[in-house]
Each structure stands twice: as C-alpha cells, then as structure tokens.
Amino acid sequence: HNNSPSIIKGNLKVQISEEMTLLQKLPEITEIPASNSITLYLKYKVGEANSNANISVAFNAGSVSDAFEQNFKIHAKGFPVNIAFSGKETNRSYMVDITDMVKGSLFASATAYPSVISDLMKGVESILREPGGCFEQTSMSSYPNILVKDYLQTIDKKDPELEAKANQLIERGYKKLITFETREKGYEWFGGAPGHEALTAYGLMQFNDMKKVYAGVDQAMIDRTADWLMASKDGKGGYRRNPRALDNFGGADIQITNAYITYALACAKYNNINVELDHLYEQAKSSKDAYILGLAANALFEHDKDKRAEGILAQLIKMQEADGGFMGALHSITRSTHHALKIETTSLAIMAMLKAQSINSLALKNAVTFLVGARSGYGDFGNTQSTIMALKALTQYANYAKQTNEAGILEMYVEGKKVSEKPYKAGEREAIVISGLEKYLTAGKNKLELKYKNARNPLPYSIAVSWNTTKPASAKECQVDLNVAYQTSSVKTGETIRLKVKLENKSEQGLPSTMAIVGIPAGCSVQPWQLKEMQDKKLIDYYEISGNKLNIYYRQMAPSETKQLNFDLKAEVKGKFLAPASCAYLYYTNEFKNWQSTPILEIL
C-alpha cells in the first residue's frame, strides 16, 4: 500500500523456509503507484510435510520501509494413520507395518509416565488435539488440573509453579463451562435448552470436585444445578428425562441413565437420594452389566460407606476378563461402545475396588495393568469421557500405591539396534519423551523394541507411530458416511464456489453425537454469516472453525437420516489447492472414522 501522493520504487525481499521452492523470479524493482496498492502472487512448490516453516517479507524504498514475519506449518497430504502401543513392561517389542506412506509424513515417539502428574498433563494435551466446542470437551481443559491440585494436596507436596498453572487453567475452564448453563437451568452439550439430566449430573460432579481446590466456584450455581437435577426425580428411584433432550447423554438406556445420575449425586455428596440408591441396589443385584455394577458400587460406597456396596463389588469382580479389563454389556452414559466402554467400565471398577474395606490386590493390579495398556500413543484414553474416567482412576490408584519411582534409562531399538536412550531420575515428574524415531523407520515392516535399563520397576509407557497414507483408512465399523464435493473444479478470485457435504446415517438406529470435519482448501474461506444462519435454521446444531477445517456437530441423527449441506466458499488467493481430508464419526466412538478427500481446486 502506498499512501503517499507520489510513486514509490523499492526492493521487495522475500525469505522462506527451504521446504518451499519459488517457481518464479521476483522483480528487482517493485513500483507502487501514488495513493494505491498492488498485489503480487508468488507461486511456490511445497516440500516435505509436517515442517514448521517461516516466511519474512520486507520492502525497502530508502526513506520508507516495512517488514513482517509469519510462521506456518506444512501439513501432509492424504489420510492420517495412527498406531499406538502401551504397557508397563521392562522389555517389549512391537511390529509396525508402514504402507502407502506420503513422503515426509512419518512421525514416531516413545513416552514414559513417571508420575500421575505426567499422566494428567499428557491426557490434557492429547484431548486438546481434537475438536473442542462442547461442554465435555471444555471440561477436559480443567478437570485434569483439578485432579493435579487435589493430588498435590493429598500427598502434602507444594509446587507453586505447577499450582499456578493449574489455577489458571481451572479458572479459564470454569468461566467457559458456566456459559453452557441453559436459560431454564441445568447444562447442555452446547448450552441450548432444554438441559440434559445426565450431562448436568456430570457437571455437578465436576463442580463439586472443583470447589475443593478452586475458591472461585459459585456455590449458588451448584445449589441451583442440584435443585434442578433433584426436581427430575420420579419418586420411584429413577429420573424423568425431558423428551426434547433424548440424544447423546439423554438418549442412553434408562437404567444406565438412572444409575449414572445417582452415582454423580452420591459422588457430589448429596444425601437425599435414599430412594434412588435403594432402586439402584435392587437393579444392580440382578444386573449382568459391569458398567451398571461399577456405577452402583461407587455410588453405594460414596453414600456413607454403604455396606451393600461390598456385595455389588464382589459381583463386579467376578466379571473381570482375562486381560484385567471389565466390559459393559450395552453402552456407557455417553453411549460409548467398544474400546471406550471397556475403559470407562474398568475405571469404575478400579475406583470401586479402592473404596473397599479389604482390597482385592490381584484384581486391582490386573485392572490397572489393562488400563495403563489402553492408553493411546499421545497419552489419552480415547474420547473425553473415557479419558476423564481413566485419569480419575489412575490418580486414585496413585494415592493408594504411593510408589516412589527409581532412576533408570529408557532405551529404544529399531530392528535390534539401539537408536536412542534417555536417562531419568528418581522422583521425575515430567513425561519422558524420545522423539524423532521416524528417522530410523522405513516403508514396510519395522520392529520396535522398548527397554528399561537399571530399573526394577518399569514406568508406564506409550509408543506413537503416525503417517499419512494415499488410501483412506476408513473403519468399516463407522456408522456414518460422508461425501464432500465441489460444484465445479475451478473458480475465479473473488467469486464463490459451492462445497456440497452429504452426511448419512448408514444404520437403522438413531446415532448420538455425530460429527463431520470438513477440510477447506487454503485459498478459500467459509462465510461466517452463512454458518450462523445454518445454525439458526437448525441445519446444524453447532460449528467451529479450526484452522482450515470446519467442525460440524449434531446432537443426534435419526435412523437412516441424510443431512445435505451446501457451503459457499469465497475464493481469495490464486493457485491450486488441495484441502485436508474430511472425516465423519461419532464423538464418543472416535476410534472409528470415515475418511474422504476432495479433488484439487484451481482459483484463477
């Protein structure tokens, strides 16, 4: 821009990271007309993916000059593949078969967790990698920090720096969480009325845990939330559910919903639930569902150390599987199934066993071993609910076990050759990370081996290997289908192009908490007014923009329902652009995703 009354001539200098190759020559002298501006389009070839890059632009015309710098990241093309291993052994080897890899997209690392603090912090980091627009996602940024502070108080250890950081995240999380309170009171996934009884129960449990370590919690808000929830009691031991809220949390099996709400009220120390506890006990006595038994045992233990809990716990322990885990029969309160359901159920079992008068050490050890081995390569345990439940269980176990970790060395081998090692001290708190292992991996089969040296008690660990592939790694178990297409293959700068998104429920059952993540080509932008209009018209329930991805949320999808959405993208920068791969999945069963790509879009 030249805001002066005369022509300006000067030198334009552009420096960019070596991963980018300029495909044209810059003019030696750049001339800008008086009171005018010019736009230059510089065409680059993008190099290897997943690099942190930088561009600096400077213009010098003698008496006047200007400059700026911008950091950016180069992402891989194709579809992401994530392989994870975890456990707690002194020596363990794994095979990884790397196929159809996009060059430069491979990453591999190993992480050891020497303390519950590292467990909690890595859990937060990994969940924050996912889309985050709902109540429960928001709670993930504060709940583990609540556990951190509570743990430090329990072991009577002062750590001012860590506590200050936890306080900041708890305060920020609390202020955002209370924005999800509905106008009719109670809480809902996005803050829209009516409230969800079960989600409100989860919130009540968190707010009560929070007030133990954070003075800023409004007791009046907790009281009205509890009153709203108590008002839903049906007098028979269960709870009425608003029929307009029968989705995700609200749409779980009625027995599971009743059990979960009673469990949450008991954990929050509300005593006026004798009828509900009696009903839950009678239900649990004849139940074959380990998830319900886990909720019942914990609720009874929390309620004045109810002696009936011991009998329910004994029933539950008989259901322990050979790998140490416990599997629910139907689904969890969030309608999680498969791996997430097993993690949640096992976490409940561990917390119940730790409350028992006489602890079954073998059953507890086997359950903890399963849970540690269920961790993803990035430190989480699947979706938000399963991660929170696992972190709560492991924190309580850490308080019980009170182990002092010894010093040792973490070693990594590839094809029998040691490629990296990292020593650690006794009492280490931060996660021990060996990154850059991808340098030693090749396409095809690779043998990875993890060893602990000079350590009798190995630390829990996880190994993450990820790359992008040219073929979509869609899961056949995914119940939702996705189709994304442009109306045309090219568009002129300044015009709009239609992006058509079709989301389809492939099953004959209703689906909870359905998501679509739509990749937006870098030369285009979505229209915020259009997104808001679509939300107002109930075409989508909620949305958020994260970089060049549009995250679309639905509370539910009816059996065999199809959602057809049309987005008008504004073309802003000339060039050829390939959008990130798009995917669809169920929020609480996020291990099963359906992937799709769009063709290259040319902006003229």
C-alpha positions, -999 to 999 in steps of 0.1 A, spaced: 0 0 0 13 34 -9 -5 62 10 18 89 -3 10 114 -32 39 101 -54 52 68 -69 73 46 -46 100 24 -61 118 -1 -39 133 -36 -34 110 -64 -23 127 -92 -4 111 -125 5 128 -152 26 111 -185 32 120 -218 47 139 -242 25 110 -266 23 93 -242 -1 107 -236 -36 98 -204 -56 86 -212 -91 91 -177 -105 116 -148 -103 109 -118 -81 111 -84 -98 143 -65 -90 124 -32 -85 88 -30 -73 68 1 -82 37 12 -63 15 40 -78 7 70 -57 -22 65 -33 -27 30 -45 -17 -6 -37 -6 -37 -57 -9 -74 -50 18 -99 -60 11 -136 -61 42 -158 -55 39 -194 -66 58 -220 -45 61 -257 -46 55 -272 -12 82 -295 1 82 -322 28 52 -323 51 49 -316 88 76 -290 90 74 -258 110 82 -231 84 86 -193 83 83 -165 58 96 -130 61 87 -102 37 105 -68 35 101 -38 13 127 -10 13 123 22 -7 150 42 10 132 67 32 103 43 38 104 6 46 82 -21 62 85 -58 70 68 -87 87 73 -124 96 48 -152 97 52 -188 110 32 -216 94 31 -254 93 33 -277 63 8 -305 66 9 -338 48 -15 -348 20 -36 -379 23 -52 -396 52 -39 -400 87 -29 -434 102 -22 -436 139 -7 -467 155 -3 -469 193 12 -493 218 13 -490 255 21 -510 286 43 -514 317 70 -540 310 107 -539 313 112 -551 278 86 -553 250 88 -554 212 62 -544 186 59 -547 148 47 -517 127 38 -522 90 41 -488 73 23 -489 39 13 -463 12 31 -435 31 31 -399 19 67 -388 19 77 -367 49 46 -375 69 61 -401 93 64 -395 130 73 -418 158 79 -413 195 80 -431 228 68 -416 261 72 -428 297 50 -416 325 69 -414 358 41 -399 379 4 -392 380 12 -356 372 26 -366 338 -4 -389 332 -27 -360 338 -8 -334 317 -4 -357 287 -41 -366 289 -49 -329 286 -25 -323 257 -39 -352 237 -75 -343 241 -69 -307 231 -57 -321 197 -94 -329 190 -122 -305 180 -134 -287 211 -168 -269 211 -189 -287 237 -193 -288 275 -175 -320 280 -146 -310 257 -143 -278 277 -142 -297 309 -112 -316 298 -91 -285 299 -98 -280 336 -108 -314 351 -73 -330 350 -59 -298 366 -84 -302 394 -70 -337 399 -35 -323 398 -42 -299 426 -62 -324 447 -33 -349 443 -7 -324 454 -28 -316 485 -34 -353 493 4 -360 493 10 -327 510 35 -315 484 40 -279 475 47 -270 438 39 -232 434 47 -232 397 25 -262 388 -3 -250 411 -3 -215 395 -6 -231 360 -33 -254 372 -52 -225 388 -51 -205 356 -65 -234 335 -91 -243 361 -103 -206 362 -104 -204 325 -122 -237 322 -148 -228 349 -156 -194 333 -163 -211 299 -181 -241 315 -208 -220 331 -217 -204 298 -232 -238 289 -259 -234 316 -293 -232 298 -318 -204 304 -341 -230 321 -311 -241 343 -293 -274 340 -265 -279 315 -265 -290 278 -238 -300 253 -238 -266 236 -258 -246 262 -292 -248 243 -324 -255 262 -335 -280 274 -308 -292 298 -296 -328 298 -301 -345 331 -272 -369 328 -248 -342 314 -259 -319 343 -251 -347 367 -216 -350 352 -212 -312 355 -224 -312 392 -198 -339 400 -170 -318 383 -181 -285 400 -180 -302 434 -146 -316 427 -135 -282 415 -147 -263 446 -123 -284 468 -93 -267 450 -106 -235 435 -123 -208 455 -140 -192 425 -168 -217 422 -202 -202 428 -220 -222 454 -253 -207 444 -248 -221 409 -240 -255 423 -271 -254 445 -295 -244 417 -279 -271 395 -285 -297 422 -321 -284 428 -328 -287 390 -315 -322 389 -333 -333 421 -365 -319 406 -363 -345 379 -366 -374 404 -397 -395 396 -403 -408 432 -397 -444 422 -359 -444 422 -354 -430 387 -354 -397 370 -376 -380 344 -360 -371 311 -370 -341 290 -382 -358 258 -367 -329 238 -333 -339 251 -333 -375 242 -300 -376 224 -263 -383 232 -262 -382 270 -300 -380 272 -306 -410 249 -288 -437 269 -306 -467 282 -330 -456 310 -314 -480 336 -279 -467 327 -291 -431 329 -307 -436 363 -276 -453 376 -253 -426 363 -273 -397 378 -275 -414 412 -237 -421 410 -230 -385 402 -252 -372 430 -236 -396 455 -201 -385 444 -212 -349 449 -222 -358 484 -260 -352 481 -276 -373 507 -313 -370 498 -311 -399 474 -321 -429 496 -349 -440 474 -327 -437 443 -299 -457 460 -323 -485 470 -336 -487 435 -301 -488 421 -291 -515 445 -320 -537 436 -313 -532 399 -276 -540 403 -282 -572 423 -297 -588 392 -277 -570 366 -253 -586 342 -239 -553 331 -205 -545 346 -209 -508 338 -241 -505 359 -224 -526 387 -195 -502 386 -218 -471 389 -238 -488 417 -207 -499 437 -192 -465 436 -225 -447 445 -231 -470 475 -195 -466 487 -197 -428 484 -230 -427 503 -219 -431 539 -198 -462 531 -230 -482 524 -223 -518 533 -243 -531 504 -215 -519 481 -193 -548 491 -217 -573 477 -221 -554 445 -183 -551 442 -180 -589 446 -204 -594 418 -184 -570 396 -150 -586 403 -164 -619 390 -169 -602 356 -132 -593 353 -119 -605 319 -86 -624 312 -68 -592 302 -78 -575 335 -105 -552 320 -142 -550 326 -166 -548 297 -201 -532 299 -230 -550 283 -247 -523 263 -231 -488 263 -220 -461 287 -239 -429 297 -225 -412 266 -234 -443 245 -198 -452 241 -192 -487 229 -162 -510 220 -129 -499 235 -141 -467 251 -169 -486 270 -143 -510 284 -120 -482 296 -149 -464 313 -162 -497 330 -126 -507 341 -121 -472 355 -153 -475 376 -142 -510 388 -108 -497 399 -123 -467 418 -148 -491 435 -121 -516 445 -100 -488 460 -130 -479 483 -134 -514 496 -127 -523 532 -105 -552 521 -88 -546 487 -85 -575 463 -49 -568 453 -47 -592 424 -79 -580 407 -69 -543 413 -34 -549 398 -48 -567 367 -73 -539 362 -47 -512 364 -24 -531 341 -52 -532 315 -60 -495 319 -23 -485 315 -21 -506 284 -52 -489 270 -35 -456 266 -32 -441 231 3 -431 218 -5 -395 226 -14 -400 262 -52 -401 262 -76 -430 266 -100 -424 237 -128 -399 239 -133 -372 265 -154 -393 289 -132 -424 288 -101 -402 293 -115 -384 323 -127 -417 339 -92 -433 333 -73 -403 347 -96 -402 378 -90 -440 384 -52 -437 379 -50 -407 402 -68 -425 430 -46 -456 424 -15 -434 427 -28 -421 461 -32 -457 472 0 -472 459 23 -442 468 52 -457 449 85 -438 447 99 -443 412 136 -451 409 161 -438 384 167 -456 352 172 -453 314 146 -456 287 160 -472 256 145 -476 221 157 -502 195 147 -505 158 155 -539 141 176 -548 171 198 -518 170 197 -492 198 188 -458 182 180 -436 213 181 -436 251 170 -411 278 180 -413 314 156 -402 342 160 -395 379 140 -409 408 110 -387 415 109 -373 379 76 -356 374 75 -346 337 68 -371 310 100 -387 295 98 -383 257 120 -398 230 110 -381 197 124 -383 162 122 -421 160 109 -418 124 144 -413 112 151 -449 118 119 -464 103 113 -473 66 84 -483 45 73 -519 52 76 -538 84 97 -524 113 105 -540 147 104 -515 176 116 -525 210 114 -506 243 137 -515 272 143 -501 307 179 -503 319 189 -502 356 152 -501 367 134 -529 385 100 -512 384 93 -501 348 73 -470 341 40 -470 322 48 -460 286 32 -454 252 46 -456 216 30 -435 189 36 -440 152 17 -419 127 19 -412 90 -4 -401 61 -14 -426 35 -26 -422 -1 -55 -446 7 -83 -437 31 -81 -458 63 -119 -457 69 -132 -481 96 -160 -505 85 -174 -501 120 -182 -464 114 -219 -460 112 -219 -426 94 -210 -420 58 -196 -388 43 -194 -373 8 -177 -340 0 -176 -324 -35 -172 -291 -52 -198 -279 -77 -170 -271 -102 -133 -277 -104 -122 -241 -108 -134 -206 -97 -122 -170 -102 -107 -149 -75 -134 -130 -56 -162 -154 -66 -178 -181 -45 -178 -219 -51 -203 -243 -36 -190 -271 -14 -216 -299 -11 -214 -321 21 -236 -351 25 -237 -369 59 -256 -402 61 -266 -425 89 -259 -459 75 -277 -477 103 -314 -482 111 -308 -469 146 -305 -434 159 -269 -421 162 -257 -399 191 -233 -370 189 -224 -372 152 -196 -351 138 -182 -341 104 -148 -324 100 -147 -308 66 -114 -297 50 -114 -262 35 -89 -255 7 -63 -229 18 -72 -204 -10 -108 -202 2 -127 -191 33 -160 -201 47 -187 -174 52 -194 -169 90 -228 -153 83 -238 -185 64 -227 -208 92 -246 -188 118 -277 -188 96 -275 -226 92 -272 -230 129 -302 -207 135 -323 -227 110 -313 -259 128 -295 -273 97 -265 -279 120 -265 -279 158 -231 -263 164 -200 -255 144 -165 -242 150 -136 -233 126 -102 -247 135 -75 -236 110 -86 -248 76 -111 -273 90 -148 -268 96 -161 -289 125 -199 -296 124 -217 -311 154 -251 -329 155 -267 -339 188 -282 -369 170 -291 -384 137 -324 -403 131 -323 -438 117 -312 -438 80 -312 -399 81 -293 -379 55 -280 -344 60 -273 -324 29 -254 -292 34 -242 -266 9 -214 -242 19 -204 -212 -3 -167 -207 -1 -151 -174 -11 -121 -178 -34 -94 -154 -22 -59 -164 -34 -49 -176 -69 -34 -211 -72 -41 -248 -70 -52 -261 -36 -58 -295 -21 -80 -294 11 -72 -315 41 -90 -349 42 -125 -347 56 -140 -373 80 -172 -382 99 -176 -402 131 -195 -405 164 -180 -382 190 -179 -409 217 -167 -436 194 -139 -416 178 -117 -446 170 -140 -454 140 -139 -427 113 -149 -425 77 -125 -405 55 -128 -388 22 -108 -363 1 -118 -337 -25 -100 -330 -58 -76 -302 -63 -94 -268 -67 -80 -242 -90 -85 -205 -83 -79 -184 -114 
